[in-house]
Amino acid sequence: MGETGIAQGLGITAVVNSPTFTLVKEYAGRLPLYHIDLYRLDDVLQVEELGIEEYLESGGVCVVEWAERAAVIWPSSWLRIRLIVTGPHERLLRIAGAGERGAQLCHALVASGDTRSTDEPRAPAQE
């Protein structure tokens, strides 16, 4: 579910998969999605040379795998959503925000009401 669910929420219909060998994949949607995988990078200098700051400041959505490898370059305001697999079709979301915008996004997600996460079809709500 992870990045695919985020992409669907942005109106992206393309198949979204890990950019392991290209490091960054870009997708066009309601907002641009930048899927970044830092697994193959060994040190902070490599991360800085990748130019992630440009993606982070672009106004799009950045999904970053192995994000802890870039901790020194995060902007002052961010939203982190950690996906934890809890079953074959279920994910637990851990949400944290920093800075004014990050806090606003965090509160908006929590206030949206639906705290379940599953890639199984949901039955329509009963009235």
MOFEN-V700538 format. One record per residue. N is the residue number from 0. RES is the residue in one letter. OMEGA is omega in whole degrees, 0 to 359 (NA if undefined). Layout:
# MOFEN-V700538
n:res:omega
N:RES:OMEGA
N:RES:OMEGA
This chain:
# MOFEN-V700538
n:res:omega
0:M:176
1:G:183
2:E:178
3:T:178
4:G:177
5:I:179
6:A:179
7:Q:178
8:G:178
9:L:179
10:G:180
11:I:182
12:T:180
13:A:175
14:V:180
15:V:178
16:N:187
17:S:179
18:P:189
19:T:184
20:F:178
21:T:180
22:L:180
23:V:172
24:K:180
25:E:179
26:Y:179
27:A:178
28:G:176
29:R:167
30:L:177
31:P:177
32:L:176
33:Y:180
34:H:187
35:I:179
36:D:184
37:L:184
38:Y:186
39:R:181
40:L:186
41:D:183
42:D:184
43:V:180
44:L:178
45:Q:179
46:V:180
47:E:180
48:E:180
49:L:179
50:G:182
51:I:182
52:E:180
53:E:178
54:Y:182
55:L:183
56:E:187
57:S:185
58:G:177
59:G:178
60:V:178
61:C:172
62:V:186
63:V:174
64:E:185
65:W:185
66:A:181
67:E:179
68:R:181
69:A:186
70:A:184
71:V:182
72:I:180
73:W:175
74:P:182
75:S:179
76:S:182
77:W:175
78:L:178
79:R:174
80:I:179
81:R:180
82:L:180
83:I:180
84:V:179
85:T:180
86:G:183
87:P:181
88:H:184
89:E:177
90:R:171
91:L:180
92:L:173
93:R:187
94:I:175
95:A:179
96:G:176
97:A:181
98:G:184
99:E:182
100:R:178
101:G:178
102:A:178
103:Q:180
104:L:179
105:C:180
106:H:179
107:A:179
108:L:180
109:V:182
110:A:182
111:S:170
112:G:183
113:D:183
114:T:177
115:R:175
116:S:180
117:T:175
118:D:173
119:E:176
120:P:179
121:R:176
122:A:177
123:P:179
124:A:177
125:Q:180
126:E:NA
